[in-house]
């Protein structure tokens, strides 16, 4: 989940328009979604979590 916290800092998102995280672990996916959607520390750029890399790349386009 360190990546999600980094996405809430100006330094970490320089040059980024959005981010997609890929995990095949269902627990990790739910935990990441919790931090992205509910937690106080929200990413400063659009961020979504995916199970498949192809879906993540399509969303980033």
C-alpha positions in Angstrom: 0.0 0.0 0.0 3.0 2.2 0.1 2.4 3.1 -3.6 -1.0 4.6 -2.8 0.5 6.8 -0.1 3.2 8.0 -2.5 0.5 8.9 -5.1 -0.8 11.4 -2.6 2.5 13.5 -2.7 3.3 16.1 -5.3 6.8 14.9 -5.7 5.8 11.3 -6.6 3.2 12.3 -9.2 5.3 14.8 -11.2 4.7 14.1 -14.9 1.9 11.6 -14.3 -1.7 12.1 -15.4 -3.1 8.9 -13.9 -2.0 5.6 -12.4 -3.2 2.0 -12.6 -2.2 -0.6 -10.1 -2.3 -4.3 -11.0 -2.7 -7.1 -8.5 -3.9 -10.7 -8.8 -4.4 -11.0 -5.0 -8.1 -10.4 -4.2 -7.3 -9.2 -0.6 -4.7 -6.8 -2.0 -7.2 -5.5 -4.5 -9.9 -4.8 -1.9 -7.3 -3.2 0.5 -6.0 -1.0 -2.3 -9.6 0.0 -3.3 -10.2 0.9 0.3 -7.3 3.3 0.4 -8.0 4.8 -2.9 -11.8 5.4 -2.4 -12.3 5.7 1.4 -9.1 6.6 3.1 -8.3 10.2 4.0 -5.0 9.9 2.1 -6.3 10.0 -1.5 -4.1 9.9 -4.6 -3.9 13.4 -6.3 -4.3 11.8 -9.7 -7.0 9.4 -11.0 -6.0 5.9 -9.7 -7.7 2.5 -10.3 -6.8 -1.0 -9.3 -7.1 -3.9 -11.8 -6.7 -7.6 -11.8 -5.5 -7.7 -15.4 -2.7 -5.7 -16.9 -4.5 -5.4 -20.3 -7.5 -3.7 -18.5 -5.1 -1.3 -16.7 -3.4 -0.3 -19.9 -6.7 0.2 -21.7 -7.9 2.5 -18.8 -4.7 4.5 -18.9 -5.2 5.2 -22.6 
